[in-house]
Amino acid sequence: MTPPAESDFVQSPCISVCKLTADRAYCIGCLRTLEEIRGWKHMDADQKRALLADLENRQAAAAE
């Protein structure tokens, strides 16, 4: 198995503040849902980048 190309590596958004909201909708640290957290390791680089873009939108919406 060949290692992924450097451009294929996408850093996880986890900041080690792993606590779900009271309604268990998402993690207060990284803003991902449980499904997104579980699925991260199975996503390809493009899917991860798309999720990171969604997380930026979530963060902006939460700030409003």
C-alpha positions as CSV (number, residue, x, y, z in Angstrom):
1,M,0.0,0.0,0.0
2,T,1.4,3.4,-1.0
3,P,1.2,6.3,1.5
4,P,-1.2,9.1,0.5
5,A,0.3,12.0,-1.5
6,E,1.0,15.0,0.7
7,S,-1.8,16.9,-1.1
8,D,-4.2,14.2,-0.1
9,F,-3.6,14.7,3.7
10,V,-6.3,16.8,5.3
11,Q,-5.9,17.6,9.0
12,S,-8.8,16.7,11.3
13,P,-10.7,19.6,12.7
14,C,-10.6,18.0,16.1
15,I,-9.3,20.3,18.8
16,S,-9.5,17.8,21.7
17,V,-12.6,19.5,23.2
18,C,-14.8,16.4,22.7
19,K,-18.2,17.2,24.2
20,L,-21.5,17.0,22.5
21,T,-24.2,19.6,22.7
22,A,-27.1,18.8,25.1
23,D,-29.2,17.6,22.2
24,R,-26.2,15.5,20.9
25,A,-26.5,17.4,17.6
26,Y,-22.7,18.1,17.2
27,C,-19.4,18.4,19.1
28,I,-18.8,21.8,20.7
29,G,-15.1,21.6,19.9
30,C,-15.1,20.8,16.1
31,L,-18.8,21.3,15.3
32,R,-19.0,17.9,13.6
33,T,-21.9,15.6,14.0
34,L,-21.3,12.1,15.4
35,E,-21.8,10.7,11.9
36,E,-19.2,13.1,10.5
37,I,-16.7,12.2,13.3
38,R,-17.1,8.5,12.7
39,G,-16.9,8.9,9.0
40,W,-13.8,11.1,8.9
41,K,-11.4,8.2,8.5
42,H,-13.4,6.8,5.5
43,M,-13.6,10.1,3.6
44,D,-11.3,11.0,0.8
45,A,-9.4,14.3,0.7
46,D,-12.1,16.1,-1.3
47,Q,-14.8,15.0,1.0
48,K,-12.8,16.1,4.0
49,R,-12.2,19.5,2.4
50,A,-15.9,19.9,1.7
51,L,-16.7,19.1,5.3
52,L,-14.2,21.6,6.5
53,A,-15.9,24.3,4.3
54,D,-19.2,23.3,5.9
55,L,-17.8,23.6,9.3
56,E,-16.6,27.1,8.6
57,N,-20.2,28.0,7.6
58,R,-21.5,26.4,10.8
59,Q,-19.1,28.4,12.8
60,A,-20.1,31.6,11.1
61,A,-23.8,30.8,11.6
62,A,-23.2,30.0,15.2
63,A,-21.5,33.4,15.7
64,E,-24.5,35.3,14.4
